[in-house]
Amino acid sequence: MEVLWMIVIVLVCGAAGGFVNVFIGDSGLHLPKVENGILLPSFLGTMLVGTVAALGSWGAAKAITIFGTSAASVSFSTGDIANALIVGFGGAKWFKSETEKDVLQRTAAIAAGKQPDQSAALKIASSTPVQALATAVQMQ
């Protein structure tokens, strides 16, 4: 039963790491939505990825037999909590980077098919990926 509590703690810490990542950049606290053909997964998606990353990392580090004849006890330390927070944050950052890459690729494809617009180019260069996509869609 104590292993289940350890897993719950790791999951919560991974989700917390993913949640902290939401406030870096332009994600914000929004629900999942599709904007200009791109899925924006929201804070729920980043927390889910942080949770899975933390659990995977902890499982790999604590790879021992939990059940069966050669079951061993599992230790749990503050290092496990810190690792879950850091890996949750990093996993969520990777996920956000992949989403932003998709947004920026779509922005470039749309802008390349339109007439050159110096003011739109300056606006795209200085805005968030989602704002850049909206600007590219509005170009003439």
One Martini backbone bead per residue (centre of mass of N, CA, C, O) as a GRO file, in nm:
protein
  140
    1MET     BB    1   0.054   0.064  -0.018
    2GLU     BB    2   0.300   0.262  -0.008
    3VAL     BB    3   0.350   0.267  -0.316
    4LEU     BB    4   0.094   0.423  -0.389
    5TRP     BB    5   0.178   0.683  -0.240
    6MET     BB    6   0.429   0.734  -0.404
    7ILE     BB    7   0.286   0.762  -0.675
    8VAL     BB    8   0.105   0.997  -0.597
    9ILE     BB    9   0.334   1.195  -0.532
   10VAL     BB   10   0.463   1.189  -0.811
   11LEU     BB   11   0.214   1.285  -0.968
   12VAL     BB   12   0.178   1.556  -0.822
   13CYS     BB   13   0.463   1.667  -0.882
   14GLY     BB   14   0.442   1.652  -1.191
   15ALA     BB   15   0.196   1.838  -1.212
   16ALA     BB   16   0.333   2.081  -1.076
   17GLY     BB   17   0.556   2.115  -1.285
   18GLY     BB   18   0.358   2.161  -1.523
   19PHE     BB   19   0.211   2.407  -1.401
   20VAL     BB   20   0.451   2.600  -1.384
   21ASN     BB   21   0.503   2.600  -1.697
   22VAL     BB   22   0.253   2.768  -1.783
   23PHE     BB   23   0.396   3.056  -1.684
   24ILE     BB   24   0.581   3.005  -1.930
   25GLY     BB   25   0.491   3.232  -2.140
   26ASP     BB   26   0.162   3.202  -2.330
   27SER     BB   27  -0.048   3.001  -2.221
   28GLY     BB   28  -0.208   2.978  -1.976
   29LEU     BB   29  -0.548   2.948  -1.842
   30HIS     BB   30  -0.671   2.715  -2.054
   31LEU     BB   31  -0.856   2.540  -2.249
   32PRO     BB   32  -0.894   2.335  -2.481
   33LYS     BB   33  -0.805   2.426  -2.829
   34VAL     BB   34  -0.882   2.544  -3.156
   35GLU     BB   35  -0.642   2.741  -3.348
   36ASN     BB   36  -0.599   2.765  -3.667
   37GLY     BB   37  -0.563   2.432  -3.667
   38ILE     BB   38  -0.455   2.427  -3.361
   39LEU     BB   39  -0.370   2.253  -3.083
   40LEU     BB   40  -0.439   2.370  -2.751
   41PRO     BB   41  -0.387   2.192  -2.451
   42SER     BB   42  -0.318   2.332  -2.202
   43PHE     BB   43  -0.277   2.281  -1.866
   44LEU     BB   44  -0.370   1.986  -1.877
   45GLY     BB   45  -0.156   1.880  -2.076
   46THR     BB   46   0.100   1.962  -1.914
   47MET     BB   47   0.026   1.800  -1.661
   48LEU     BB   48   0.012   1.522  -1.790
   49VAL     BB   49   0.301   1.511  -1.896
   50GLY     BB   50   0.437   1.557  -1.621
   51THR     BB   51   0.324   1.302  -1.490
   52VAL     BB   52   0.439   1.089  -1.686
   53ALA     BB   53   0.737   1.170  -1.663
   54ALA     BB   54   0.768   1.127  -1.357
   55LEU     BB   55   0.682   0.830  -1.347
   56GLY     BB   56   0.895   0.723  -1.544
   57SER     BB   57   1.144   0.816  -1.387
   58TRP     BB   58   1.083   0.674  -1.119
   59GLY     BB   59   1.056   0.386  -1.235
   60ALA     BB   60   1.350   0.371  -1.341
   61ALA     BB   61   1.494   0.429  -1.063
   62LYS     BB   62   1.287   0.196  -0.912
   63ALA     BB   63   1.383  -0.087  -1.038
   64ILE     BB   64   1.183  -0.319  -0.881
   65THR     BB   65   1.043  -0.558  -0.698
   66ILE     BB   66   0.714  -0.545  -0.563
   67PHE     BB   67   0.613  -0.827  -0.648
   68GLY     BB   68   0.658  -1.128  -0.494
   69THR     BB   69   0.925  -1.323  -0.386
   70SER     BB   70   1.143  -1.064  -0.453
   71ALA     BB   71   1.042  -0.845  -0.283
   72ALA     BB   72   1.108  -0.507  -0.218
   73SER     BB   73   1.181  -0.232  -0.079
   74VAL     BB   74   1.090   0.112  -0.094
   75SER     BB   75   1.236   0.407  -0.138
   76PHE     BB   76   1.181   0.751  -0.007
   77SER     BB   77   1.263   1.084  -0.108
   78THR     BB   78   1.331   1.409  -0.168
   79GLY     BB   79   1.462   1.340  -0.441
   80ASP     BB   80   1.202   1.227  -0.568
   81ILE     BB   81   1.045   1.489  -0.558
   82ALA     BB   82   1.240   1.668  -0.716
   83ASN     BB   83   1.243   1.495  -0.970
   84ALA     BB   84   0.940   1.518  -1.033
   85LEU     BB   85   0.936   1.823  -1.069
   86ILE     BB   86   1.154   1.848  -1.291
   87VAL     BB   87   1.037   1.643  -1.496
   88GLY     BB   88   0.761   1.776  -1.521
   89PHE     BB   89   0.867   2.040  -1.631
   90GLY     BB   90   1.031   1.927  -1.875
   91GLY     BB   91   0.800   1.778  -2.016
   92ALA     BB   92   0.622   2.030  -2.054
   93LYS     BB   93   0.828   2.193  -2.218
   94TRP     BB   94   0.844   2.003  -2.455
   95PHE     BB   95   0.544   2.012  -2.530
   96LYS     BB   96   0.530   2.320  -2.580
   97SER     BB   97   0.748   2.326  -2.803
   98GLU     BB   98   0.594   2.149  -3.005
   99THR     BB   99   0.347   2.331  -3.030
  100GLU     BB  100   0.501   2.592  -3.118
  101LYS     BB  101   0.622   2.471  -3.372
  102ASP     BB  102   0.354   2.425  -3.519
  103VAL     BB  103   0.266   2.719  -3.517
  104LEU     BB  104   0.518   2.836  -3.670
  105GLN     BB  105   0.487   2.666  -3.927
  106ARG     BB  106   0.207   2.775  -3.999
  107THR     BB  107   0.286   3.069  -4.014
  108ALA     BB  108   0.494   3.041  -4.244
  109ALA     BB  109   0.302   2.920  -4.456
  110ILE     BB  110   0.101   3.154  -4.465
  111ALA     BB  111   0.299   3.396  -4.515
  112ALA     BB  112   0.428   3.282  -4.783
  113GLY     BB  113   0.131   3.306  -4.940
  114LYS     BB  114   0.171   3.611  -4.914
  115GLN     BB  115   0.206   3.928  -4.914
  116PRO     BB  116   0.421   4.149  -4.840
  117ASP     BB  117   0.456   4.268  -4.481
  118GLN     BB  118   0.625   4.463  -4.274
  119SER     BB  119   0.437   4.496  -4.025
  120ALA     BB  120   0.377   4.192  -3.991
  121ALA     BB  121   0.670   4.103  -3.952
  122LEU     BB  122   0.718   4.264  -3.691
  123LYS     BB  123   0.487   4.140  -3.529
  124ILE     BB  124   0.577   3.842  -3.548
  125ALA     BB  125   0.868   3.884  -3.421
  126SER     BB  126   0.719   4.012  -3.131
  127SER     BB  127   0.547   3.754  -3.078
  128THR     BB  128   0.367   3.510  -3.012
  129PRO     BB  129   0.281   3.229  -3.168
  130VAL     BB  130  -0.029   3.282  -3.168
  131GLN     BB  131  -0.012   3.578  -3.264
  132ALA     BB  132   0.141   3.519  -3.527
  133LEU     BB  133  -0.082   3.350  -3.656
  134ALA     BB  134  -0.300   3.568  -3.656
  135THR     BB  135  -0.140   3.764  -3.835
  136ALA     BB  136  -0.109   3.578  -4.083
  137VAL     BB  137  -0.414   3.541  -4.135
  138GLN     BB  138  -0.461   3.870  -4.175
  139MET     BB  139  -0.318   3.883  -4.417
  140GLN     BB  140  -0.320   3.981  -4.769
   0.00000   0.00000   0.00000
